[in-house]
């Protein structure tokens, strides 16, 4: 616990010393290959990584894997957890070739213990898909993502945010492989889920619309691509108007109604693009009317003759 607190305070050398002392005590009490030493090994590896001593961290993580396998057997679920952690460590160092076999082995262990469609497989499938994609191995990456998608659909249903995120990842891979029609369908499914979860005007939908637009444009479906692109533009404009509205409220609360009104005047064209039935449009209109009432009439500049 002392080591964690010191690490949280960015005192990595002190943290390393504290954890090394704790590890020595555990080894003396339980032996060098004791399971009780694993939490200290993991924390010490984290500290070494924070100090950019990746070699020392790797030695400790490999030691943890050996202890797990020796004490609990080569098919233990806990060993799969250690292997997954080791694989993610290699991912962080861009050592994709070394990471892949760790995830493959972890996946095999989990499949044997949990079955081929258990949710516990998801973190490993996701990590394996990322690794295979970095290695330019699109087929195993696609297979991992499709398995992850099927598990999430079964566990969460067809309209869950994790399903949408997996659809986006799979569609991105297919787009990269120039399988544009398939990518468009998956991006479209994802967009429908995000729209249902976030609402039709949420700013995060703009990115999803951009994805659909790119897939449509790659198929020369320019009319449909233009429509989606315009939708994304309106959503971004709504986000800007929302920010203007919030700033106007703050200015008004500070007794600066004239400045608030000036902001709305400057963005008149953007405000006009809001759908009349938009809740934001109604709120903006009500606030602008209240600001005008408090500020009084504004004197118009004389026109030049």
C-alpha distance (Angstrom), angle and dihedral (degrees) to the residues before:
residue distance angle dihedral
X1 . . .
X2 3.80 . .
X3 3.79 89.6 .
X4 3.83 91.9 52.7
X5 3.79 91.8 49.5
X6 3.80 92.3 49.2
X7 3.80 91.3 48.1
X8 3.81 89.9 50.3
X9 3.81 87.3 54.9
X10 3.83 90.2 53.6
X11 3.81 89.9 -111.3
X12 3.79 94.8 131.9
X13 3.85 97.7 159.9
X14 3.80 91.8 52.2
X15 3.79 90.2 44.7
X16 3.79 91.4 51.9
X17 3.80 91.2 51.9
X18 3.80 92.7 50.1
X19 3.80 93.9 48.4
X20 3.81 92.8 45.4
X21 3.80 89.6 54.8
X22 3.80 90.8 48.8
X23 3.80 90.9 48.1
X24 3.80 91.9 50.9
X25 3.80 89.9 51.7
X26 3.80 92.0 49.8
X27 3.80 92.1 48.6
X28 3.79 90.6 50.0
X29 3.79 91.9 50.1
X30 3.81 100.4 40.1
X31 3.81 107.3 15.2
X32 3.80 134.2 -98.8
X33 3.82 93.7 -78.1
X34 3.81 97.6 46.2
X35 3.79 122.3 137.8
X36 3.79 87.4 -137.7
X37 3.82 88.8 70.4
X38 3.82 94.9 58.9
X39 3.84 98.5 87.9
X40 3.82 89.9 51.3
X41 3.81 91.1 48.2
X42 3.81 91.2 51.0
X43 3.80 92.6 48.9
X44 3.79 93.1 45.9
X45 3.81 89.7 50.5
X46 3.81 88.9 52.0
X47 3.81 90.3 51.3
X48 3.80 92.7 49.8
X49 3.79 89.5 49.4
X50 3.79 90.2 51.6
X51 3.81 87.2 54.0
X52 3.85 90.4 50.1
X53 3.78 90.6 -113.6
X54 3.78 94.1 134.9
X55 3.79 94.9 162.0
X56 3.81 92.8 58.1
X57 3.81 90.7 46.0
X58 3.81 91.5 51.5
X59 3.82 91.9 52.1
X60 3.81 90.3 54.7
X61 3.80 94.7 46.2
X62 3.80 91.9 49.3
X63 3.78 89.1 49.3
X64 3.81 89.9 53.1
X65 3.81 90.2 52.8
X66 3.81 91.1 50.6
X67 3.82 91.7 49.9
X68 3.80 92.5 49.6
X69 3.79 92.6 49.2
X70 3.80 94.0 45.1
X71 3.80 95.8 47.0
X72 3.82 102.2 33.9
X73 3.77 104.6 24.3
X74 3.83 135.8 -108.9
X75 3.81 94.1 -77.5
X76 3.81 99.3 49.2
X77 3.80 117.3 130.7
X78 3.81 88.6 -136.8
X79 3.80 88.8 59.4
X80 3.81 89.1 56.3
X81 3.81 87.8 56.1
X82 3.82 91.4 52.3
X83 3.81 91.3 47.5
X84 3.80 91.8 49.6
X85 3.80 90.4 51.4
X86 3.80 90.4 49.3
X87 3.79 90.8 49.6
X88 3.80 92.0 51.6
X89 3.80 89.0 49.3
X90 3.80 88.8 56.3
X91 3.81 89.8 46.4
X92 3.79 90.6 56.7
X93 3.78 89.0 54.3
X94 3.84 92.2 47.4
X95 3.79 89.8 -115.1
X96 3.76 93.6 140.2
X97 3.80 97.4 158.6
X98 3.80 90.6 57.5
X99 3.79 93.7 42.5
X100 3.80 95.8 55.5
X101 3.84 98.4 66.9
X102 3.80 90.6 48.8
X103 3.80 91.0 56.8
X104 3.80 92.5 42.4
X105 3.78 91.6 53.3
X106 3.81 92.8 44.8
X107 3.79 90.0 50.2
X108 3.80 91.5 51.5
X109 3.80 91.8 51.3
X110 3.80 93.0 48.6
X111 3.80 93.1 47.0
X112 3.80 90.4 52.9
X113 3.81 93.3 48.2
X114 3.81 102.4 33.5
X115 3.78 105.2 22.5
X116 3.82 130.6 -109.7
X117 3.82 96.8 -73.4
X118 3.79 104.3 40.9
X119 3.84 118.5 131.0
X120 3.81 89.3 -126.0
X121 3.81 87.1 74.3
X122 3.81 93.1 62.6
X123 3.85 100.7 85.5
X124 3.80 90.4 48.7
X125 3.81 93.7 46.0
X126 3.81 90.8 49.9
X127 3.80 92.6 48.7
X128 3.80 91.8 45.4
X129 3.81 91.2 51.1
X130 3.80 91.5 52.1
X131 3.80 91.4 47.7
X132 3.80 94.8 48.3
X133 3.78 90.8 47.9
X134 3.81 91.1 52.6
X135 3.81 87.9 50.7
X136 3.85 89.7 52.5
X137 3.80 90.1 -115.2
X138 3.77 99.8 137.2
X139 3.81 99.6 169.5
X140 3.83 97.4 59.6
X141 3.81 89.4 39.8
X142 3.81 90.1 54.2
X143 3.80 91.8 45.9
X144 3.82 91.7 52.4
X145 3.80 92.4 48.2
X146 3.80 93.6 48.1
X147 3.80 90.6 50.8
X148 3.80 90.4 48.7
X149 3.81 90.2 48.5
X150 3.80 92.6 51.2
X151 3.82 91.8 49.6
X152 3.79 93.0 48.5
X153 3.80 92.7 47.6
X154 3.80 89.9 51.9
X155 3.80 94.4 45.8
X156 3.81 101.1 37.5
X157 3.79 105.5 20.8
X158 3.79 128.3 -118.6
X159 3.82 98.7 -64.8
X160 3.81 104.0 53.2
X161 3.79 125.1 123.4
X162 3.83 91.6 -123.4
X163 3.81 89.0 54.9
X164 3.81 89.7 51.2
X165 3.81 92.1 49.5
X166 3.81 91.8 50.4
X167 3.81 90.4 48.0
X168 3.80 88.5 53.5
X169 3.82 92.1 50.6
X170 3.79 92.8 48.2
X171 3.80 92.9 45.2
X172 3.81 90.6 49.8
X173 3.80 90.1 53.8
X174 3.81 92.1 48.8
X175 3.80 91.1 47.3
X176 3.80 89.5 52.5
X177 3.81 87.5 52.4
X178 3.83 89.0 51.9
X179 3.79 92.3 -113.7
X180 3.76 89.3 137.1
X181 3.80 100.7 163.1
X182 3.81 92.4 53.6
X183 3.80 90.4 45.0
X184 3.81 90.9 51.3
X185 3.80 92.2 54.6
X186 3.79 93.2 48.9
X187 3.79 93.0 45.5
X188 3.80 88.0 49.3
X189 3.81 91.5 53.5
X190 3.79 90.4 48.6
X191 3.81 91.6 49.0
X192 3.79 90.9 52.2
X193 3.81 91.3 51.8
X194 3.83 93.9 47.4
X195 3.81 90.6 47.0
X196 3.79 90.6 53.2
X197 3.79 92.5 47.2
X198 3.81 100.1 41.2
X199 3.79 105.2 25.2
X200 3.81 128.9 -111.0
X201 3.82 96.8 -77.8
X202 3.82 101.4 46.4
X203 3.79 112.3 129.1
X204 3.82 92.8 -132.0
X205 3.81 88.7 66.7
X206 3.81 89.6 69.1
X207 3.80 91.2 72.5
X208 3.81 91.5 50.0
X209 3.78 89.9 49.6
X210 3.81 89.5 50.5
X211 3.81 89.0 55.3
X212 3.80 92.6 51.7
X213 3.81 89.8 45.6
X214 3.81 92.1 53.9
X215 3.81 92.5 49.5
X216 3.81 91.3 48.7
X217 3.79 93.8 46.7
X218 3.81 90.9 49.8
X219 3.82 87.0 59.2
X220 3.83 91.0 48.4
X221 3.82 90.2 -112.8
X222 3.76 90.4 141.6
X223 3.80 98.1 160.8
X224 3.79 93.4 56.6
X225 3.80 90.5 40.5
X226 3.80 90.8 54.1
X227 3.80 91.2 51.4
X228 3.81 92.9 52.5
X229 3.78 91.9 44.3
X230 3.80 91.1 52.8
X231 3.81 89.9 50.0
X232 3.80 89.8 53.3
X233 3.80 90.6 49.1
X234 3.81 92.5 51.8
X235 3.81 91.1 49.4
X236 3.81 91.0 51.9
X237 3.80 90.4 48.1
X238 3.80 89.2 50.7
X239 3.80 88.8 52.6
X240 3.80 90.4 52.6
X241 3.79 91.7 47.2
X242 3.80 89.4 49.5
X243 3.80 89.0 54.9
X244 3.80 90.7 48.5
X245 3.79 89.7 50.1
X246 3.81 91.9 51.3
X247 3.81 91.3 48.5
X248 3.81 90.6 48.7
X249 3.80 90.0 53.9
X250 3.79 90.0 51.8
X251 3.81 92.1 49.1
X252 3.78 91.1 47.3
X253 3.80 91.2 50.1
X254 3.81 88.1 54.8
X255 3.80 91.5 53.9
X256 3.81 95.1 -102.3
X257 3.82 103.0 123.9
X258 3.79 94.4 150.0
X259 3.83 91.6 58.6
X260 3.79 90.2 47.1
X261 3.80 91.1 52.4
X262 3.79 91.0 47.7
X263 3.79 90.2 56.8
X264 3.78 91.6 53.8
X265 3.79 92.4 46.9
X266 3.81 91.1 53.0
X267 3.82 91.1 53.4
X268 3.80 98.5 41.8
X269 3.79 93.4 122.8
X270 3.80 92.8 50.8
X271 3.79 91.5 48.4
X272 3.78 90.3 51.6
X273 3.80 89.9 59.6
X274 3.79 92.8 63.9
X275 3.77 114.8 105.8
X276 3.82 109.8 -103.8
X277 3.83 90.2 -126.3
X278 3.80 92.9 51.7
X279 3.84 112.9 120.0
X280 3.79 88.0 -140.2
X281 3.81 92.0 54.6
X282 3.80 90.7 53.7
X283 3.80 92.6 47.2
X284 3.79 92.3 48.5
X285 3.80 91.6 49.2
X286 3.80 93.3 50.5
X287 3.79 92.6 47.6
X288 3.80 93.6 48.0
X289 3.80 90.7 51.8
X290 3.81 90.8 51.0
X291 3.81 91.5 48.2
X292 3.79 91.3 51.2
X293 3.80 92.0 49.9
X294 3.82 92.1 52.8
X295 3.79 95.3 41.7
X296 3.79 95.9 48.3
X297 3.80 125.5 -144.6
X298 3.80 117.5 -28.7
X299 3.76 117.1 -132.7
X300 3.77 112.3 -118.2
X301 3.77 119.5 -130.6
X302 3.80 112.8 -109.1
X303 3.76 114.0 -102.7
X304 3.75 118.2 -117.9
X305 3.77 116.1 -111.6
